[in-house]
């Protein structure tokens, strides 16, 4: 079965989950079915990623296309973790579009199998990259939740809430979900950095790289955010810092990978 077919079928299931999530804001019907469609899409996309791995003879995210696909998939995994932890489905219409977007981008980018570079195989390397992308995915969810927090806060102050935003959970609940997303991101990226440093020392006899420096800086920013949140910072300050941190994530994931890093490149 062609991996293009599986990938696009997963995207269609995500779109179905998005449609049902929007409907569920108006009626309780369809909430569980939306989650079922999302899970089915994640299973299909996982098979798609495995087929990419076989074609590459290495991890599927060694190329930019595979990296985008894995990013979309891990966004879905992180979203399910938020659902399991907080039992709040009203955020689905705002988060699922990002799963669709990055998964579709991963399919649209031309895919070319090539010989894997030395050091891009093995369990440690696979865990290092997977956890790094999971961290970035969790920070992406934190970014969206922060935007929702600021918009909802503004709507409440103006006493003007539209149909969609009137169904959102309370600001306190959005804040707790944001905290969970940041915690997942920090934990994943921290372990990834440690595994990457150990792997680089073994394979390349050195760990200094622009990607590593930006990863550590990202950890410091989000670590400061979580620390200040637990010390009583108001939700708007945390939301703004989270949005600023996401800008750093995007810069690290794109510009640093493409132009500054020698080891962390898509090939």
N, C-alpha and C positions, 0 to 999 in steps of 0.2 A: 504493500500500500504506500502510495507516494506521500512523503512528509508534507508537501504543500497542501494536500487534501486534508490531512489531519490538523494542520495548523489553522487553516481557514475554517474548518468545522468547529474548532475550539473557539475561534473569534465569533462565529455565529452564535454559539451557545452563550458566550459572554454578553453579546448584544441582547439575546433573549432574557438573560438574567437582569440586565439593565432595564429593559422594558417592564418586566414584572416588578422590579424594585420601585420604579416610578409609580406603577399602579398601586402598589402596596401602601404608598403614602396616603392614598385616598380611601383604601379599603384593606382590611386585614388579609384578604384573599391573595394567594400567590406568594406569600413571604417564604414559606418553606420550599416551594417549587423553584423560586429564584435561586436559593442557596444550592439546591440540587443541580440546577443547570450550571452554576458556577463550578461546583465540584466535578461534574462531568467534563466541563471544558478543561479544567486543570489536569485531569487524567489524560485526556487526549493530547494536550500540549506536552505533557511529560513524555509520552511516547514519541512525539515529534522531536523533542530534544534528544532522546536516545538515538533516533535515526540519524540526526545531525552528527552525533558523536561517532557513530559507526562510519559515516561518510568521511569524517575528518581524521579518523584514527586517533582521536584525542578528545578532550572535553568539548562540548558543543559551543561554549562561549568563548572559544579562542578567536573567533571572527566577530566583527561588529554585528552582523545579522544574528548570530547565535547569542551574543551578549544581550541584545535588545529583547530577544524572545525569552531568555531566562529572566531578564528584569521584569517583563510583563507577568511571567509565571509566578515569580516570587512576590510580586505585588498582590496577586491573588491569594497566595499562601498567607502573607502577612494580614491581609484583610480578613481571612477566615479566622486567624488567631484573635483579631479584635472582636469578631462576632462571638467566638467561644468565650472570651474573657468578659465581655460587657453585655452580651445578648441584645445589642442595639442594631437593628437592621435599617433604620431610617437614614443612615449615612451612605447606604449602598448606591443610590443614584448619583452621588458626588464622587465616589471612589472607583466604582467599576469602570467608568470611561477611561481612566488611566491604564487599567489592565488591558482594555481593548486597544488603546492607542499604541502602547509599546509592543504588544504582541503583533499587531498589524505591521508596525514598522519593521520588526524582525523578519517578517515574511516578504516585505516589499524590497528590502535591501538585497541586491544580487548575492547569491551564495556560491562560492567556489571552493571546492575541496583542495587542500594543499598539504604538503608534507609538514607534520608538526615540528616545531622547533624543539631543541633539547631543553628539558626542564618544564615542559608543558604536559607532563603525564604523571600519574601517580595519585594516590589517595590524598596525601597531604596537600598537594597543589590544588586538587579538585575541591577539597574542603575550604582552602584559603580563598579561592575565587568565589565559590558559592556563598560563603558567609559574608564576604565583602559586598556582593550584589544584594544579598538579603538585607544587610545594613542600609544600603542606599535605598532599597525599596521601602523599608520601614520609615526612613527619613522623608521619603516622598509622601507617604500617608500622613506623617506629622505635618508636612507642609499644607496638604489639603485640609486637614482638620483645623489648622491654625487659620486658614482663610475662612473656613466656615464659622469659626469662633468670632472672628472680627466682624464678618458680615452679620451674623446673628446678633451680636452685641449692638451693632449700629442700628439694626432694624428694631430691636427692643427699645433702644433709647428714643427712637423716632415714633414708636408705637405703630410701625408699619411692617407687618409681616405678610409676605406672599404665601401662596398655597404650599409651595415646597418648603420654605424655611419655617413656616409655622408648625411643620411636622417634625422638625429637628429636635433632638433631645436637649435638655437644659444645658446651659453654658458649663455648669459644673461637670456634667457627664462628658461633654466634648473635651473638657480639660483633662479629665482622667484618661480618656481614650488617647489623647495626645501624649500623655505621660507614658502610657503603655507602649505606644509606637516608638517613642524616643528610647525607652529602656531596651526594647528589642533591637533597635538600631545600634545602640552603644554596645550591647553585649555581643552582637554578631560581628561588628567591625573590630572590636577589641581582640576577640579570638582570632579573627582573620589576620590582623596585623602581626600577632605573635607567631602564627603558623607561617605567614609569608616571610617574616624575618628569619625564622629557622630554616625554611626552604631555600631562601636566597643565600644564606651562609653556606649551605651544603652544596648548592648547584653552581652559584656564581662567585662564591668566596667573598661576598660583600652584601650589605643590606642598604646602602645609601642610594636613594632614588627619589625623584621628585614626587612620585605617586605615594611613597611611604610618608614623606614629609607632609603632604596635604592630608593624608589619612589621619595622621597624628593630630594635625591642626583641627580637623573635623571632630575628632574625639574630644578635644579640649573644649570646643565651642558647645557641643551638645552635652558634655559633662557639666559644664558651667550652667547651662540651661536647666538641667535636671536638678542640680544642687540648689540653684536659686528658687526653682519651683517648690522644692520641699521646704525651703526657708521662708515661704510666704509671699513670693512675688505674685502680683496680680496676673490674671489670665492674659490680659492684653500684652503685657511685657513679654511673657513667655511665648505668645503667639508670634510677636514681631521678631523675636530672636530666632525662633524656629524657621520663619520665612527667610531670614538672613542666612541661617545655616544651610538651608536648601540651595541657595545660590552658590555656596561653596561646594556643595555636593555636585551640582551640575557642572561647575567649572572643572572639578577633579575628574569627573566621569567622562568628560568630553575633551576639553582643551589639553589637560595634563596628559591624558592617554594618547592623544593624537600628535602632540607637538613637544612636550617636555620630557616625558618618561622614555627611557631606552628599553626598559625591561617589560613595562606594561603597555604593550601595543597590540592592536588587533591585526592578526595575520592568518 
